[in-house]
Amino acid sequence: APSAGAGRKKDASRGARTGARARATATRATKGETVAAKLKGVSVVVVGDDADANDVVARALAVRLAYSPVSVPALLESTMARGAEEGMTVDDDDDMSEDAKALVLENSAHEQLATFLRLCVATCGGGRGATARGDCWTWLFGAITVWVDAEGADESAPQRQAYELSEVRVVVKKGVAVDGEAAADQVLAGIDALVDADDQLCGKKNLYVRFGCRGDWPDLKPPGEYAGDAAAAPT
């Protein structure tokens, strides 16, 4: 029969593991609170080829930062379904390709989300669309942008040039379900270092949004002095 001493050792070991997990959870919560305070309400946008990975990371970050998670693919699906029910189309121009119409919708979603604070936004994947084009990042520069990259990804893929505009990059294993908590740990560490290196960054991003996300990031011009047109969606 097992001795009483062996039972006590098992209980002690189990208690130690429980305590370690509790301490790790508390540390993670504290880190999230600390980074959230430094962000000053600035949203976080997650980009990358894998839409599912973007969503997992955005949701994990939302929990840690006490932000609201938003899925752009889900938002677009809802918008298109509602438009179909109401007999509406994205554009009356029959010459527009389906990809062009999708790009218009995606840019519109980014434009609307850019006006909100404290969001963790998961963007579309697939290596195409707005986030895969640097000229469509006008509405993203007001947020902290995070690139979820994959080990062994094709380094020559053209969309990577756009993704490199991101301020934080986390690499995950390709073909394996993303560990949201582990990825969030890396992202939070990256954001923490980013804002510590430039204590004006978040204030500047808030100002960029207040100026209307005109596209003049990072060299903001005073109101009335910027000649660009942020409202014109690339075709």
C-alpha positions, 0 to 999 in steps of 0.5 A: 500500500502507498505510504502516507509520505508518498501521498504527501509528496504527490500533493506537494508536487501538485500544489507546486505546479498549481502555484507555478501556473497561477504565478505565470497567469498573474505575470501575464495579466500584469504584463498585459495591463502594463502594455495596455496602459502604455498604448493609450488606447491605440489599437493593434492590427494583426496581419499575415498570410494565415487568416486563422493565425491572425485571428488566434493571435488577435483574440489572445492579445484582446484578452491580455490587453482588455481590448475588443477583438474584431475579425475583418474576414467575419465583418466582410462576410456579414457585410456581403451577406447583408448586401445580398439580402438587400439587393445591393452591390459593392459598386455599380461598375460591372467592369470591376473585377471581383478582386477589386470589389473585395479590395474596396470592401476591405479598405472600407472596413479598415477605414471604419475600424481606424476610428475606434480605440482599444481594438485587436483587429485580425485582418484577411490572409491569403497573401492578397488584399489590402494588407498585402499592398503597401499602398493600402496601409493608410488606414493601418498606420494609426494602430500598432501593426503586428505581422504573424509570419511563418517559419519557412515562408517563401521569402520572395512572396511580394506581399512580404514587402507590405508586411515589413511595414509592421512594427512587431513581427512574430514567427510561428511554426508553419502547418501547426496550430498557433499557440495564441498565448505564446504568440501573445507573449512575444507580441506584448514583449515587442510592443513594450520594447517599441513604445519604450524606445519611443515614448511619443509613438502612441500619442503620434498615432492618436494624432494621425487618426485625429488628422483623418489617417491621411497617409502621411505617416510617419512624417505628419503634416499640420492640417491643411498642408498635406496634399495626399488623398487618403480617401482614394482607394487604390485600384 
